[in-house]
Amino acid sequence: MSWAEPDETRDHYPHGACECGADLAGAQDLGVARSFQQLEIPGPCARRIQHDLHCGLCGCGRERVASRPPGVPDAAVSIGPDLRALAVYLVVFQHVPIERCRELIADVTGARVSAGFIHSCLRTAADLAADVIKLIRALITAAQVAGFDETTLRAGPAGQKKYVLGAFTGQYSVLFLGARTLASFRDFGILPSFRGVVVSDRYQNYFHDSWEHTAGNQACLAHILRDYQDAAETYPDAIWPVQAQRALRGLIRAWHAACDDDLEAIPAATADPLILEFRRAVRAGLASVPRIPGPKHSTAQHPGRDLMEFCRDRENAVLRFTCDTRVWPTNDLASHCTSWVRSVVPGFSRWSGRVAGVVLSIACGTDIFRQRAAEVGVVAAS
């Protein structure tokens, strides 16, 4: 804290008795001997403001009544815009659950509001942000590379869960409340028109033929490395899981080095030996873990078999980043965002599905982890 011009000055004078026995209330004032500044907040003091609309008589004989000022609804008693803004700030930016938000407003301001009032503030904020959310969706849709992820979230009646679908770039993020279905992915509205590279986990909906405009897929290597670690623990005597991990980690390091050198791709002299090592690991794994006969989508396979078939059949989706450094080898940005949403909004289970549609949107991306959310995205309509 630093010394500054005070908002209020309080004078304090000597009182009591002097050593000589005289009453200090009658002492001559010699001026300020020392000053102390203290930061303080006002006590709970929500003010009740009455807006009286006066009627005026024009010289022509017509009577005119003053218009209601902005922010004052056509109701005898209402709550002002500053208090509404505080409710949205506490719930959306500070992630305070609805009931605690109501209690906090009462404790800090002295104003008594209902949970329904707070919900109405969120709906109003969602309506106001609708155009901003549309712009963010358009910017992400036009991006060359975007990360996609999904996570569960309690929303609506107690015990009901929905999925938050997310799309992310380094600057923007948008979230959508729906289900983990192809229909919800379409309703989200990003993938049907997206023409860039989709970075995601191996969930089948991200690789669906419906997304005919995408430039391709990049499977998150962080997920794949974890899956190979599971295989290494399942088959402790096998070499291929460790070999695949070693090759992929080497390619990720090479990608970072190529980015630092402003290269468009990992140099072939570096990438080719590692890609060959990875391919051999996949072939070895397929040979040692046989497929169980039966329908592909209903027959459970041995651990690691589906992973290796994915790496064989969708090798381009695993190694796309090696030939284009604009493509991220991992989807950590999206995963961190959705994990963060899941951790900070567990108390929002009473939100309506409409209001919980987009929890954070503006400037989420990379900056939200580097400088704690430069801007807050308001809750948007789904």
Stockholm file with secondary structure:
# STOCKHOLM 1.0

chainA/1-382         MSWAEPDETRDHYPHGACECGADLAGAQDLGVARSFQQLEIPGPCARRIQHDLHCGLCGCGRERVASRPPGVPDAAVSIGPDLRALAVYLVVFQHVPIERCRELIADVTGARVSAGFIHSCLRTAADLAADVIKLIRALITAAQVAGFDETTLRAGPAGQKKYVLGAFTGQYSVLFLGARTLASFRDFGILPSFRGVVVSDRYQNYFHDSWEHTAGNQACLAHILRDYQDAAETYPDAIWPVQAQRALRGLIRAWHAACDDDLEAIPAATADPLILEFRRAVRAGLASVPRIPGPKHSTAQHPGRDLMEFCRDRENAVLRFTCDTRVWPTNDLASHCTSWVRSVVPGFSRWSGRVAGVVLSIACGTDIFRQRAAEVGVVAAS
#=GR chainA/1-382 SS CCCCCCSCCCCCCCCSBCTTSCBGGGCCCCCCCCCCCCCCCCCSCCCCCCCCCCEEECTTSCEEECCCCTTCCSSSSCCCHHHHHHHHIIIIISCCCHHHHHHHHHHHHCCCCCHHHHHHHHHHHHHHHHHHHHHHHHHHHTCSEEEEEEEEEECSSTTCEEEEEEEECSSCEEEEEECSSHHHHHHHCSTTTCCSEEEECSCGGGGCTTCTTCCEEEECHHHHHHHHHHHHHHSTTCSHHHHHHHHHHHHHHHHHHHHHTTCSSCCHHHHHHHHHHHHHHHHHHHHHSCCCCSCTTTSCCCTTHHHHHHHHHTHHHHHGGGGCTTSCSCCHHHHHHHHHHHHHCTTCTTSCTTTTSBSCCTTCTTHHHHSSCSSCCCCBCC
#=GC SS_cons         CCCCCCSCCCCCCCCSBCTTSCBGGGCCCCCCCCCCCCCCCCCSCCCCCCCCCCEEECTTSCEEECCCCTTCCSSSSCCCHHHHHHHHIIIIISCCCHHHHHHHHHHHHCCCCCHHHHHHHHHHHHHHHHHHHHHHHHHHHTCSEEEEEEEEEECSSTTCEEEEEEEECSSCEEEEEECSSHHHHHHHCSTTTCCSEEEECSCGGGGCTTCTTCCEEEECHHHHHHHHHHHHHHSTTCSHHHHHHHHHHHHHHHHHHHHHTTCSSCCHHHHHHHHHHHHHHHHHHHHHSCCCCSCTTTSCCCTTHHHHHHHHHTHHHHHGGGGCTTSCSCCHHHHHHHHHHHHHCTTCTTSCTTTTSBSCCTTCTTHHHHSSCSSCCCCBCC
//
